[in-house]
Amino acid sequence: MGAVSTRGEVSIPAAGGALGGELHLPEGANAIVLFAHGSGSSRFSPRNRFVARELQKLGLGTLLMDLLREDEAESRQNVFDIELLASRLLEARRWVDGAAPRALRVGYFGASTGAAAALVAAATEPKNAHAVVSRGGRPDLAAAWLPRVQAPTLLIVGERDSPVLEWNEEAYRLLRAQKKLIVVPGATHLFEEPGTLEEAAAHAGRWFVQHLLEREPGPAQSRKAHSE
């Protein structure tokens, strides 16, 4: 990976006021992953920051951002307003288009309710979404949009994360794009068990490398997966 050309705190224009973000764009990068946090979380989420660092090691750009401003996040209605969260992701993608030194292939990484927002964003502007990864996500909250998603989609769920696992299996059946569901052995919702978050990040990295950088992924590590 080359020297970093763009890195640091950024302000992303959005309806009603700017949103805070953290951009990391390696020199020469031609792809970026936008992170959609869930359940009132922010760009400071330690789990998503860990995944972002792992993706950066692969030469991918990352944008960690707040989908809601502080006053907005106080409302549970906003936290579960999937279309609002998706609209913020789309505003961020358009901002990236103007801020980046070159055209970038875009991927979305979503956790919890952020996964639903990522899928709605991908379905809304299919030509501008090249891959989606959900970690412990709620894709079922985007059920009406799932058949319209065209981006290759990876769903990663903990083996012990019930009923989220069932919701992901239902969402998987609704997806019509290239898709894969990986169940990480022994993991609960937050992937706090030793090695489980690392495994989830590795699966996400392989998916984005394959579909954003268009290179062949490494061998899968999970003991349970199915795909189409």
Z-matrix of the N, CA and C atoms (Angstrom, degrees):
N
C 1 1.445
C 2 1.516 1 109.06
N 3 1.285 2 116.63 1 135.51
C 4 1.449 3 121.21 2 -177.18
C 5 1.514 4 112.21 3 -79.24
N 6 1.321 5 115.38 4 -176.49
C 7 1.452 6 120.80 5 179.11
C 8 1.524 7 110.16 6 -64.84
N 9 1.316 8 114.86 7 152.13
C 10 1.457 9 120.05 8 -179.02
C 11 1.519 10 109.71 9 -77.55
N 12 1.318 11 116.27 10 128.16
C 13 1.458 12 120.11 11 179.34
C 14 1.519 13 111.80 12 -98.88
N 15 1.339 14 117.16 13 -29.87
C 16 1.457 15 121.27 14 -179.90
C 17 1.515 16 108.34 15 -138.56
N 18 1.343 17 115.74 16 120.40
C 19 1.457 18 118.71 17 -178.97
C 20 1.520 19 109.50 18 -158.43
N 21 1.321 20 116.41 19 136.64
C 22 1.453 21 119.57 20 174.59
C 23 1.510 22 113.25 21 135.84
N 24 1.333 23 114.90 22 -174.60
C 25 1.447 24 121.77 23 -178.94
C 26 1.528 25 110.39 24 -70.39
N 27 1.335 26 115.70 25 139.36
C 28 1.459 27 121.05 26 -179.79
C 29 1.520 28 108.77 27 -134.36
N 30 1.316 29 115.62 28 161.08
C 31 1.454 30 122.80 29 175.61
C 32 1.518 31 107.77 30 -117.46
N 33 1.327 32 116.21 31 122.74
C 34 1.462 33 121.84 32 -173.37
C 35 1.525 34 109.44 33 -106.93
N 36 1.317 35 118.21 34 117.42
C 37 1.467 36 120.19 35 179.44
C 38 1.527 37 111.13 36 -61.83
N 39 1.325 38 115.76 37 136.48
C 40 1.460 39 120.85 38 178.41
C 41 1.520 40 108.72 39 -151.23
N 42 1.312 41 116.57 40 161.54
C 43 1.455 42 121.09 41 179.07
C 44 1.524 43 109.86 42 -58.20
N 45 1.306 44 116.41 43 125.64
C 46 1.457 45 120.70 44 178.09
C 47 1.507 46 114.72 45 91.56
N 48 1.334 47 118.50 46 -10.49
C 49 1.464 48 120.21 47 -179.94
C 50 1.511 49 111.72 48 144.02
N 51 1.327 50 115.49 49 161.91
C 52 1.461 51 121.12 50 -174.61
C 53 1.531 52 111.57 51 -72.73
N 54 1.329 53 114.63 52 155.02
C 55 1.459 54 122.85 53 176.85
C 56 1.524 55 108.97 54 -115.73
N 57 1.316 56 116.32 55 142.62
C 58 1.453 57 120.36 56 179.01
C 59 1.517 58 111.73 57 -79.81
N 60 1.319 59 116.39 58 147.68
C 61 1.449 60 120.85 59 178.68
C 62 1.513 61 112.26 60 -153.93
N 63 1.313 62 115.24 61 167.94
C 64 1.456 63 121.81 62 175.97
C 65 1.527 64 108.04 63 -131.64
N 66 1.306 65 115.89 64 116.04
C 67 1.466 66 122.70 65 -175.19
C 68 1.519 67 110.48 66 -104.93
N 69 1.316 68 115.26 67 136.08
C 70 1.467 69 121.82 68 173.33
C 71 1.524 70 106.54 69 -133.34
N 72 1.321 71 116.67 70 113.50
C 73 1.460 72 121.01 71 -178.15
C 74 1.529 73 109.37 72 -130.10
N 75 1.334 74 117.76 73 102.38
C 76 1.460 75 120.20 74 179.51
C 77 1.525 76 111.39 75 -62.29
N 78 1.301 77 115.66 76 150.49
C 79 1.461 78 120.66 77 177.76
C 80 1.521 79 109.81 78 -58.95
N 81 1.316 80 116.39 79 130.17
C 82 1.459 81 120.98 80 178.47
C 83 1.512 82 114.75 81 82.47
N 84 1.335 83 117.88 82 -0.65
C 85 1.467 84 120.14 83 -179.00
C 86 1.524 85 110.65 84 -63.25
N 87 1.329 86 116.22 85 140.21
C 88 1.463 87 120.09 86 177.45
C 89 1.526 88 112.36 87 -118.17
N 90 1.345 89 115.91 88 13.66
C 91 1.464 90 119.91 89 179.37
C 92 1.522 91 109.63 90 -150.17
N 93 1.327 92 114.90 91 150.34
C 94 1.462 93 120.84 92 -179.71
C 95 1.520 94 109.69 93 -141.79
N 96 1.330 95 116.38 94 146.25
C 97 1.463 96 122.56 95 177.35
C 98 1.518 97 108.53 96 -112.30
N 99 1.334 98 116.23 97 123.89
C 100 1.464 99 122.25 98 176.56
C 101 1.526 100 108.19 99 -95.20
N 102 1.324 101 116.28 100 130.12
C 103 1.462 102 121.84 101 -176.95
C 104 1.527 103 110.67 102 -96.37
N 105 1.318 104 114.98 103 131.75
C 106 1.457 105 121.77 104 177.12
C 107 1.521 106 108.44 105 -114.38
N 108 1.322 107 116.51 106 105.58
C 109 1.457 108 121.07 107 -179.64
C 110 1.520 109 109.42 108 -79.23
N 111 1.315 110 115.91 109 161.91
C 112 1.447 111 118.38 110 -176.70
C 113 1.515 112 113.51 111 -128.35
N 114 1.320 113 115.34 112 168.06
C 115 1.466 114 123.84 113 173.72
C 116 1.518 115 113.14 114 51.74
N 117 1.321 116 116.55 115 42.57
C 118 1.455 117 120.63 116 176.24
C 119 1.506 118 114.92 117 80.31
N 120 1.333 119 118.43 118 5.26
C 121 1.459 120 121.63 119 178.56
C 122 1.527 121 109.65 120 -71.93
N 123 1.331 122 116.36 121 171.36
C 124 1.458 123 120.55 122 -176.21
C 125 1.524 124 109.97 123 -129.97
N 126 1.334 125 115.23 124 -174.90
C 127 1.463 126 120.16 125 179.48
C 128 1.526 127 112.09 126 -67.22
N 129 1.321 128 117.37 127 -7.86
C 130 1.464 129 121.20 128 179.64
C 131 1.528 130 112.36 129 -93.11
N 132 1.318 131 117.42 130 7.16
C 133 1.467 132 121.43 131 177.06
C 134 1.525 133 110.21 132 -53.65
N 135 1.340 134 118.98 133 118.28
C 136 1.472 135 120.03 134 -176.85
C 137 1.523 136 112.98 135 -62.75
N 138 1.327 137 117.75 136 -34.01
C 139 1.467 138 119.14 137 -178.70
C 140 1.523 139 110.82 138 -69.83
N 141 1.323 140 117.72 139 -44.76
C 142 1.458 141 119.05 140 179.37
C 143 1.520 142 111.70 141 -69.71
N 144 1.331 143 117.25 142 -32.06
C 145 1.465 144 119.90 143 176.76
C 146 1.525 145 109.96 144 -65.88
N 147 1.327 146 116.69 145 -36.28
C 148 1.464 147 119.90 146 176.24
C 149 1.524 148 110.33 147 -63.40
N 150 1.331 149 116.73 148 -47.54
C 151 1.468 150 120.01 149 179.33
C 152 1.528 151 110.17 150 -60.50
N 153 1.331 152 116.86 151 -41.67
C 154 1.465 153 120.49 152 -179.84
C 155 1.530 154 110.77 153 -59.50
N 156 1.324 155 116.85 154 -43.19
C 157 1.479 156 119.50 155 179.06
C 158 1.525 157 110.95 156 -61.93
N 159 1.324 158 116.77 157 -39.46
C 160 1.462 159 119.65 158 178.85
C 161 1.529 160 111.03 159 -65.50
N 162 1.314 161 117.64 160 -38.30
C 163 1.463 162 120.42 161 177.96
C 164 1.524 163 111.26 162 -68.62
N 165 1.323 164 116.84 163 -36.78
C 166 1.465 165 120.67 164 178.13
C 167 1.531 166 111.27 165 -61.40
N 168 1.324 167 116.42 166 -34.82
C 169 1.467 168 120.42 167 178.47
C 170 1.526 169 111.68 168 -63.01
N 171 1.322 170 116.44 169 -23.31
C 172 1.463 171 121.72 170 -179.30
C 173 1.529 172 112.08 171 -90.12
N 174 1.337 173 116.53 172 0.89
C 175 1.456 174 120.25 173 179.48
C 176 1.507 175 114.34 174 91.28
N 177 1.326 176 117.09 175 12.07
C 178 1.458 177 121.44 176 179.15
C 179 1.524 178 110.32 177 -92.00
N 180 1.324 179 116.59 178 140.92
C 181 1.445 180 120.52 179 169.94
C 182 1.517 181 109.90 180 -75.51
N 183 1.320 182 117.41 181 155.02
C 184 1.465 183 121.39 182 177.37
C 185 1.523 184 109.89 183 -137.79
N 186 1.320 185 115.64 184 148.16
C 187 1.461 186 122.22 185 172.74
C 188 1.514 187 107.80 186 -132.06
N 189 1.338 188 115.33 187 107.23
C 190 1.449 189 122.05 188 172.25
C 191 1.525 190 106.74 189 -91.48
N 192 1.311 191 117.22 190 129.27
C 193 1.461 192 118.56 191 -174.85
C 194 1.518 193 111.07 192 -147.38
N 195 1.329 194 114.93 193 157.38
C 196 1.457 195 121.21 194 172.80
C 197 1.522 196 108.35 195 -86.16
N 198 1.314 197 116.85 196 126.49
C 199 1.459 198 120.23 197 177.33
C 200 1.523 199 111.69 198 -82.76
N 201 1.329 200 116.07 199 -19.39
C 202 1.456 201 121.40 200 178.57
C 203 1.525 202 108.96 201 -129.95
N 204 1.320 203 116.07 202 145.76
C 205 1.458 204 120.10 203 171.09
C 206 1.529 205 109.29 204 -76.51
N 207 1.323 206 116.93 205 164.91
C 208 1.462 207 120.86 206 -173.60
C 209 1.523 208 112.29 207 -55.67
N 210 1.323 209 116.99 208 -44.57
C 211 1.461 210 119.30 209 -178.79
C 212 1.529 211 111.42 210 -67.34
N 213 1.332 212 116.71 211 -33.82
C 214 1.467 213 120.53 212 179.80
C 215 1.530 214 111.07 213 -70.60
N 216 1.338 215 115.72 214 -36.74
C 217 1.460 216 120.57 215 -176.01
C 218 1.524 217 112.52 216 -67.46
N 219 1.327 218 117.19 217 -15.58
C 220 1.465 219 120.40 218 178.42
C 221 1.520 220 112.08 219 -71.68
N 222 1.311 221 117.03 220 -16.40
C 223 1.462 222 121.72 221 -179.56
C 224 1.522 223 110.95 222 -96.09
N 225 1.329 224 117.09 223 121.25
C 226 1.465 225 120.54 224 176.94
C 227 1.524 226 111.04 225 -63.62
N 228 1.325 227 116.21 226 -28.23
C 229 1.465 228 119.42 227 178.09
C 230 1.522 229 110.11 228 -62.03
N 231 1.322 230 117.39 229 -41.85
C 232 1.462 231 120.65 230 178.81
C 233 1.523 232 111.34 231 -67.23
N 234 1.324 233 116.05 232 -39.41
C 235 1.465 234 120.62 233 -177.97
C 236 1.526 235 110.93 234 -58.93
N 237 1.337 236 116.35 235 -33.03
C 238 1.462 237 120.16 236 -178.83
C 239 1.527 238 112.62 237 -105.81
N 240 1.324 239 116.96 238 13.90
C 241 1.463 240 120.99 239 176.04
C 242 1.527 241 107.73 240 -86.23
N 243 1.318 242 115.78 241 87.07
C 244 1.461 243 121.30 242 -171.89
C 245 1.526 244 111.79 243 -62.46
N 246 1.306 245 117.52 244 -39.17
C 247 1.466 246 119.25 245 -178.83
C 248 1.534 247 111.15 246 -69.25
N 249 1.331 248 117.53 247 -33.63
C 250 1.463 249 119.94 248 174.56
C 251 1.528 250 110.22 249 -64.35
N 252 1.328 251 116.27 250 -46.61
C 253 1.462 252 119.99 251 179.82
C 254 1.529 253 110.87 252 -62.30
N 255 1.331 254 116.67 253 -40.11
C 256 1.466 255 120.20 254 178.57
C 257 1.520 256 110.79 255 -64.60
N 258 1.343 257 116.87 256 -38.54
C 259 1.463 258 118.94 257 179.87
C 260 1.519 259 111.16 258 -63.98
N 261 1.325 260 117.39 259 -33.66
C 262 1.460 261 121.10 260 177.78
C 263 1.537 262 110.35 261 -68.40
N 264 1.309 263 116.30 262 -39.38
C 265 1.467 264 119.56 263 175.98
C 266 1.522 265 110.87 264 -60.89
N 267 1.312 266 116.60 265 -42.60
C 268 1.459 267 120.62 266 -179.45
C 269 1.528 268 111.06 267 -66.74
N 270 1.331 269 116.69 268 -36.91
C 271 1.467 270 119.41 269 175.60
C 272 1.522 271 110.11 270 -63.75
N 273 1.322 272 116.53 271 -38.93
C 274 1.465 273 120.26 272 178.43
C 275 1.523 274 111.03 273 -66.21
N 276 1.336 275 116.48 274 -39.84
C 277 1.457 276 118.54 275 179.12
C 278 1.524 277 111.05 276 -63.34
N 279 1.323 278 116.25 277 -40.64
C 280 1.464 279 119.01 278 178.37
C 281 1.531 280 110.58 279 -65.84
N 282 1.317 281 116.58 280 -36.55
C 283 1.468 282 119.99 281 176.83
C 284 1.528 283 110.29 282 -63.61
N 285 1.323 284 116.71 283 -41.86
C 286 1.467 285 120.95 284 177.68
C 287 1.527 286 110.30 285 -59.92
N 288 1.328 287 116.73 286 -41.29
C 289 1.460 288 120.38 287 179.03
C 290 1.527 289 111.23 288 -55.32
N 291 1.337 290 116.11 289 -39.96
C 292 1.454 291 119.84 290 -178.43
C 293 1.518 292 113.80 291 -82.30
N 294 1.339 293 117.02 292 -27.83
C 295 1.462 294 120.77 293 -174.69
C 296 1.519 295 113.41 294 -89.20
N 297 1.321 296 117.62 295 -28.27
C 298 1.470 297 120.23 296 -175.64
C 299 1.525 298 110.88 297 -75.02
N 300 1.328 299 116.56 298 148.09
C 301 1.462 300 120.03 299 -179.35
C 302 1.524 301 113.65 300 -73.03
N 303 1.330 302 116.96 301 -10.89
C 304 1.467 303 120.38 302 -179.33
C 305 1.532 304 108.34 303 -152.14
N 306 1.314 305 116.51 304 166.67
C 307 1.461 306 120.45 305 176.69
C 308 1.524 307 109.62 306 -66.78
N 309 1.314 308 116.81 307 135.46
C 310 1.457 309 122.02 308 -176.99
C 311 1.522 310 110.91 309 -120.86
N 312 1.321 311 116.24 310 140.04
C 313 1.457 312 120.58 311 168.24
C 314 1.533 313 107.23 312 -74.59
N 315 1.328 314 116.38 313 138.65
C 316 1.460 315 120.69 314 -171.25
C 317 1.517 316 111.19 315 -114.81
N 318 1.324 317 114.62 316 133.81
C 319 1.451 318 121.38 317 171.70
C 320 1.515 319 109.39 318 -123.12
N 321 1.330 320 116.00 319 158.31
C 322 1.469 321 121.36 320 177.58
C 323 1.519 322 109.14 321 -121.22
N 324 1.335 323 115.80 322 135.91
C 325 1.461 324 122.11 323 173.82
C 326 1.512 325 107.40 324 -119.80
N 327 1.332 326 116.98 325 120.11
C 328 1.453 327 120.12 326 -177.10
C 329 1.513 328 112.53 327 -124.93
N 330 1.346 329 115.91 328 143.29
C 331 1.457 330 122.23 329 174.86
C 332 1.521 331 108.72 330 -122.79
N 333 1.327 332 116.47 331 143.82
C 334 1.464 333 122.55 332 179.06
C 335 1.542 334 109.54 333 53.82
N 336 1.339 335 117.99 334 -129.80
C 337 1.460 336 119.72 335 -179.56
C 338 1.525 337 111.88 336 -65.85
N 339 1.328 338 117.02 337 -22.52
C 340 1.459 339 120.80 338 177.33
C 341 1.515 340 112.61 339 -61.76
N 342 1.336 341 116.81 340 -28.68
C 343 1.463 342 119.65 341 177.96
C 344 1.520 343 110.65 342 -65.20
N 345 1.332 344 116.68 343 -40.78
C 346 1.465 345 119.99 344 177.07
C 347 1.520 346 110.29 345 -63.13
N 348 1.343 347 116.91 346 -41.71
C 349 1.463 348 120.49 347 178.56
C 350 1.518 349 111.00 348 -62.39
N 351 1.326 350 117.00 349 -40.62
C 352 1.461 351 120.95 350 179.21
C 353 1.524 352 110.99 351 -62.54
N 354 1.319 353 116.93 352 -40.71
C 355 1.463 354 120.43 353 -179.14
C 356 1.524 355 111.48 354 -70.68
N 357 1.332 356 117.48 355 -37.46
C 358 1.467 357 119.85 356 176.51
C 359 1.522 358 109.96 357 -65.35
N 360 1.341 359 117.21 358 -41.24
C 361 1.463 360 120.51 359 177.79
C 362 1.522 361 110.67 360 -61.62
N 363 1.329 362 116.39 361 -43.27
C 364 1.463 363 120.44 362 179.66
C 365 1.519 364 111.32 363 -64.45
N 366 1.321 365 117.18 364 -37.43
C 367 1.464 366 120.84 365 179.65
C 368 1.519 367 111.82 366 -72.86
N 369 1.338 368 116.78 367 -31.94
C 370 1.459 369 121.17 368 -177.40
C 371 1.518 370 112.11 369 -71.14
N 372 1.328 371 116.39 370 -41.13
C 373 1.465 372 121.53 371 179.74
C 374 1.530 373 108.86 372 -127.65
N 375 1.335 374 116.73 373 73.35
C 376 1.468 375 120.24 374 -172.33
C 377 1.524 376 114.48 375 -62.26
N 378 1.328 377 117.85 376 -28.82
C 379 1.463 378 119.57 377 -178.81
C 380 1.528 379 111.90 378 -72.07
N 381 1.323 380 116.37 379 -16.00
C 382 1.458 381 120.69 380 -176.60
C 383 1.519 382 113.19 381 -108.57
N 384 1.319 383 117.55 382 13.86
C 385 1.464 384 121.84 383 178.20
C 386 1.522 385 108.24 384 -128.61
N 387 1.327 386 116.60 385 122.68
C 388 1.460 387 120.29 386 -174.14
C 389 1.524 388 113.66 387 -111.26
N 390 1.334 389 117.71 388 -11.14
C 391 1.469 390 121.07 389 176.99
C 392 1.517 391 108.78 390 -169.52
N 393 1.334 392 115.43 391 148.53
C 394 1.464 393 121.57 392 177.12
C 395 1.521 394 108.05 393 -134.56
N 396 1.337 395 116.13 394 138.31
C 397 1.463 396 121.89 395 172.62
C 398 1.521 397 108.17 396 -128.86
N 399 1.321 398 116.24 397 132.94
C 400 1.456 399 123.24 398 176.15
C 401 1.529 400 108.43 399 -115.09
N 402 1.355 401 117.12 400 128.19
C 403 1.467 402 121.06 401 175.73
C 404 1.524 403 108.71 402 -116.75
N 405 1.317 404 116.17 403 115.84
C 406 1.456 405 119.64 404 -178.03
C 407 1.513 406 111.18 405 54.94
N 408 1.316 407 116.22 406 37.97
C 409 1.455 408 121.77 407 -170.07
C 410 1.515 409 114.15 408 -90.85
N 411 1.334 410 113.67 409 174.67
C 412 1.457 411 122.43 410 176.11
C 413 1.527 412 109.94 411 -117.16
N 414 1.334 413 117.77 412 63.39
C 415 1.466 414 119.64 413 179.01
C 416 1.517 415 112.65 414 -63.11
N 417 1.324 416 116.79 415 -20.40
C 418 1.464 417 120.04 416 178.07
C 419 1.520 418 111.88 417 -61.89
N 420 1.346 419 117.48 418 -25.54
C 421 1.458 420 120.76 419 178.93
C 422 1.529 421 111.58 420 -71.78
N 423 1.322 422 116.53 421 -10.14
C 424 1.470 423 121.79 422 176.43
C 425 1.527 424 110.22 423 -112.30
N 426 1.319 425 116.83 424 26.15
C 427 1.468 426 121.25 425 -171.68
C 428 1.524 427 113.46 426 -52.53
N 429 1.318 428 117.78 427 -42.71
C 430 1.466 429 120.71 428 -177.15
C 431 1.523 430 112.00 429 -66.47
N 432 1.325 431 116.46 430 -21.87
C 433 1.459 432 120.80 431 -176.86
C 434 1.533 433 113.23 432 -94.84
N 435 1.311 434 117.19 433 -18.24
C 436 1.465 435 120.20 434 -170.48
C 437 1.533 436 114.05 435 -58.45
N 438 1.335 437 119.96 436 -40.95
C 439 1.469 438 118.28 437 179.42
C 440 1.524 439 113.40 438 -64.46
N 441 1.340 440 117.32 439 -16.30
C 442 1.464 441 120.91 440 -179.21
C 443 1.522 442 113.14 441 -92.21
N 444 1.317 443 117.37 442 -8.84
C 445 1.468 444 120.73 443 179.13
C 446 1.522 445 109.22 444 -69.52
N 447 1.330 446 116.14 445 128.69
C 448 1.462 447 120.84 446 178.07
C 449 1.524 448 112.94 447 -107.19
N 450 1.321 449 117.19 448 -18.29
C 451 1.458 450 121.19 449 -177.57
C 452 1.531 451 110.56 450 -72.90
N 453 1.326 452 118.45 451 139.27
C 454 1.463 453 120.68 452 173.73
C 455 1.528 454 109.99 453 -54.46
N 456 1.327 455 116.14 454 129.31
C 457 1.468 456 120.98 455 -170.65
C 458 1.524 457 111.10 456 -124.48
N 459 1.330 458 114.92 457 129.58
C 460 1.465 459 122.70 458 177.38
C 461 1.524 460 108.75 459 -113.35
N 462 1.316 461 116.04 460 125.51
C 463 1.458 462 122.46 461 175.81
C 464 1.528 463 108.22 462 -107.17
N 465 1.343 464 116.47 463 121.42
C 466 1.465 465 121.76 464 179.34
C 467 1.528 466 107.46 465 -114.62
N 468 1.329 467 116.78 466 125.11
C 469 1.457 468 121.26 467 -175.93
C 470 1.527 469 109.10 468 -136.45
N 471 1.332 470 115.83 469 146.15
C 472 1.454 471 120.15 470 174.66
C 473 1.515 472 111.31 471 -75.33
N 474 1.328 473 115.89 472 142.09
C 475 1.462 474 121.59 473 -179.22
C 476 1.529 475 111.75 474 -59.87
N 477 1.336 476 116.10 475 -31.38
C 478 1.469 477 121.04 476 -176.08
C 479 1.531 478 111.72 477 -102.70
N 480 1.312 479 116.53 478 18.25
C 481 1.468 480 121.04 479 -177.85
C 482 1.526 481 109.62 480 -99.26
N 483 1.314 482 115.98 481 73.73
C 484 1.463 483 120.73 482 178.57
C 485 1.525 484 107.92 483 -100.40
N 486 1.346 485 119.54 484 138.59
C 487 1.469 486 129.36 485 7.61
C 488 1.528 487 114.44 486 -92.69
N 489 1.343 488 118.25 487 10.45
C 490 1.468 489 119.93 488 -178.55
C 491 1.524 490 110.42 489 -59.20
N 492 1.323 491 117.22 490 -35.75
C 493 1.464 492 120.18 491 178.04
C 494 1.524 493 110.31 492 -60.58
N 495 1.316 494 117.68 493 -43.44
C 496 1.471 495 120.55 494 178.92
C 497 1.524 496 110.54 495 -63.93
N 498 1.326 497 117.25 496 -41.45
C 499 1.461 498 120.24 497 179.64
C 500 1.528 499 111.15 498 -63.49
N 501 1.326 500 116.73 499 -36.93
C 502 1.457 501 120.08 500 178.06
C 503 1.522 502 111.63 501 -69.72
N 504 1.306 503 117.00 502 -36.78
C 505 1.465 504 119.70 503 176.80
C 506 1.527 505 110.74 504 -64.14
N 507 1.330 506 116.43 505 -38.62
C 508 1.466 507 120.12 506 176.82
C 509 1.529 508 110.59 507 -65.45
N 510 1.338 509 116.32 508 -43.34
C 511 1.461 510 120.22 509 179.59
C 512 1.522 511 110.99 510 -64.94
N 513 1.307 512 116.36 511 -38.24
C 514 1.468 513 120.99 512 179.25
C 515 1.528 514 110.86 513 -56.86
N 516 1.307 515 115.68 514 -41.31
C 517 1.469 516 119.92 515 -179.27
C 518 1.524 517 111.94 516 -66.52
N 519 1.322 518 117.86 517 -27.29
C 520 1.465 519 121.32 518 -179.22
C 521 1.522 520 113.21 519 -82.29
N 522 1.316 521 117.31 520 -23.13
C 523 1.459 522 120.69 521 -178.42
C 524 1.525 523 110.34 522 -68.97
N 525 1.334 524 116.21 523 139.69
C 526 1.458 525 121.54 524 178.65
C 527 1.528 526 111.59 525 -111.07
N 528 1.306 527 117.44 526 -12.39
C 529 1.460 528 121.86 527 179.39
C 530 1.528 529 109.98 528 -78.69
N 531 1.331 530 116.53 529 173.98
C 532 1.463 531 119.76 530 170.34
C 533 1.519 532 107.69 531 -55.89
N 534 1.327 533 117.56 532 133.57
C 535 1.456 534 119.62 533 -171.20
C 536 1.518 535 111.25 534 -149.59
N 537 1.340 536 113.87 535 158.93
C 538 1.459 537 120.59 536 177.94
C 539 1.517 538 108.24 537 -154.02
N 540 1.318 539 116.31 538 139.35
C 541 1.460 540 122.67 539 176.19
C 542 1.515 541 107.90 540 -119.00
N 543 1.330 542 115.61 541 122.57
C 544 1.462 543 121.00 542 179.18
C 545 1.523 544 108.68 543 -117.66
N 546 1.310 545 116.14 544 128.71
C 547 1.457 546 122.87 545 177.23
C 548 1.524 547 107.77 546 -106.14
N 549 1.315 548 116.48 547 116.69
C 550 1.469 549 121.12 548 -177.23
C 551 1.525 550 109.17 549 -84.26
N 552 1.315 551 117.99 550 118.81
C 553 1.468 552 121.22 551 -176.37
C 554 1.528 553 112.32 552 -58.45
N 555 1.332 554 115.14 553 134.19
C 556 1.461 555 121.13 554 173.78
C 557 1.509 556 116.33 555 76.99
N 558 1.326 557 118.18 556 -4.18
C 559 1.468 558 120.75 557 -174.39
C 560 1.520 559 111.67 558 -85.91
N 561 1.339 560 115.44 559 142.31
C 562 1.458 561 121.78 560 170.77
C 563 1.528 562 108.57 561 -100.80
N 564 1.323 563 117.60 562 -168.99
C 565 1.458 564 121.02 563 -169.53
C 566 1.533 565 113.66 564 -59.65
N 567 1.309 566 118.09 565 -40.86
C 568 1.460 567 121.32 566 -175.65
C 569 1.523 568 113.43 567 -92.78
N 570 1.323 569 118.08 568 3.35
C 571 1.466 570 122.08 569 178.94
C 572 1.534 571 110.41 570 53.26
N 573 1.329 572 115.17 571 46.74
C 574 1.463 573 120.99 572 -178.67
C 575 1.525 574 112.98 573 -87.09
N 576 1.316 575 117.55 574 -13.90
C 577 1.458 576 121.15 575 -178.39
C 578 1.525 577 110.02 576 -70.31
N 579 1.331 578 118.64 577 145.58
C 580 1.471 579 121.99 578 -176.82
C 581 1.531 580 112.46 579 -51.70
N 582 1.304 581 115.58 580 125.66
C 583 1.456 582 122.13 581 174.68
C 584 1.515 583 115.62 582 84.92
N 585 1.336 584 117.98 583 -12.02
C 586 1.467 585 118.69 584 -173.98
C 587 1.527 586 112.46 585 -75.18
N 588 1.335 587 117.44 586 -39.83
C 589 1.462 588 118.86 587 177.86
C 590 1.521 589 110.40 588 -67.33
N 591 1.327 590 116.13 589 -36.75
C 592 1.466 591 119.97 590 177.14
C 593 1.522 592 110.66 591 -62.41
N 594 1.333 593 116.52 592 -39.78
C 595 1.461 594 119.27 593 179.11
C 596 1.530 595 110.55 594 -67.22
N 597 1.328 596 116.98 595 -42.42
C 598 1.454 597 120.11 596 178.34
C 599 1.525 598 110.76 597 -60.94
N 600 1.335 599 117.03 598 -43.10
C 601 1.467 600 120.86 599 179.47
C 602 1.522 601 111.17 600 -63.96
N 603 1.334 602 116.67 601 -37.65
C 604 1.464 603 120.06 602 179.29
C 605 1.531 604 111.04 603 -65.40
N 606 1.328 605 116.47 604 -41.47
C 607 1.466 606 119.66 605 177.35
C 608 1.527 607 110.66 606 -63.86
N 609 1.327 608 116.47 607 -42.89
C 610 1.467 609 120.03 608 178.57
C 611 1.520 610 110.58 609 -61.86
N 612 1.324 611 116.30 610 -43.18
C 613 1.459 612 120.08 611 179.75
C 614 1.516 613 112.43 612 -60.23
N 615 1.327 614 116.36 613 -43.97
C 616 1.470 615 119.02 614 179.36
C 617 1.521 616 111.33 615 -63.65
N 618 1.329 617 116.31 616 -38.78
C 619 1.478 618 119.64 617 -179.44
C 620 1.531 619 110.85 618 -64.57
N 621 1.328 620 115.66 619 -45.43
C 622 1.456 621 119.02 620 -178.53
C 623 1.532 622 111.62 621 -70.10
N 624 1.318 623 117.54 622 -36.96
C 625 1.464 624 119.68 623 176.40
C 626 1.517 625 110.34 624 -60.68
N 627 1.331 626 116.08 625 -43.24
C 628 1.461 627 120.26 626 -178.51
C 629 1.517 628 112.28 627 -66.11
N 630 1.335 629 116.81 628 -42.18
C 631 1.460 630 119.36 629 -170.34
C 632 1.527 631 114.33 630 -101.86
N 633 1.315 632 117.79 631 -19.71
C 634 1.467 633 119.84 632 176.16
C 635 1.520 634 111.46 633 -100.75
N 636 1.325 635 117.01 634 -44.05
C 637 1.461 636 120.39 635 178.98
C 638 1.518 637 111.63 636 -92.06
N 639 1.351 638 115.20 637 -10.80
C 640 1.471 639 122.33 638 176.81
C 641 1.520 640 111.52 639 57.72
N 642 1.353 641 113.51 640 44.96
C 643 1.459 642 120.01 641 171.75
C 644 1.513 643 108.20 642 -116.43
N 645 1.328 644 115.94 643 158.37
C 646 1.457 645 119.32 644 179.88
C 647 1.523 646 109.51 645 -70.55
N 648 1.346 647 117.73 646 135.66
C 649 1.462 648 120.51 647 179.15
C 650 1.513 649 111.48 648 -75.98
N 651 1.345 650 115.82 649 162.92
C 652 1.451 651 120.83 650 174.53
C 653 1.515 652 110.17 651 -76.36
N 654 1.338 653 117.89 652 -179.35
C 655 1.464 654 121.54 653 -178.80
C 656 1.519 655 111.54 654 -67.98
N 657 1.329 656 115.53 655 145.22
C 658 1.467 657 120.68 656 178.32
C 659 1.519 658 109.62 657 -70.60
N 660 1.347 659 116.79 658 150.91
C 661 1.452 660 121.43 659 -179.16
C 662 1.522 661 112.48 660 -111.97
N 663 1.317 662 117.08 661 -25.07
C 664 1.464 663 118.64 662 -176.45
C 665 1.521 664 111.01 663 -68.62
N 666 1.311 665 115.18 664 149.68
C 667 1.464 666 119.94 665 -179.01
C 668 1.526 667 111.94 666 -87.34
N 669 1.331 668 117.86 667 -5.28
C 670 1.465 669 119.49 668 -176.95
C 671 1.523 670 108.50 669 -143.70
N 672 1.304 671 115.85 670 117.27
C 673 1.470 672 119.63 671 178.32
C 674 1.508 673 108.93 672 -158.60
N 675 1.308 674 116.42 673 151.26
C 676 1.462 675 119.88 674 169.47
C 677 1.518 676 108.64 675 -143.97
N 678 1.323 677 115.62 676 151.58
C 679 1.457 678 119.24 677 -174.39
C 680 1.507 679 109.97 678 -152.22
N 681 1.341 680 112.66 679 169.65
C 682 1.459 681 120.36 680 174.06
C 683 1.511 682 107.70 681 -137.11
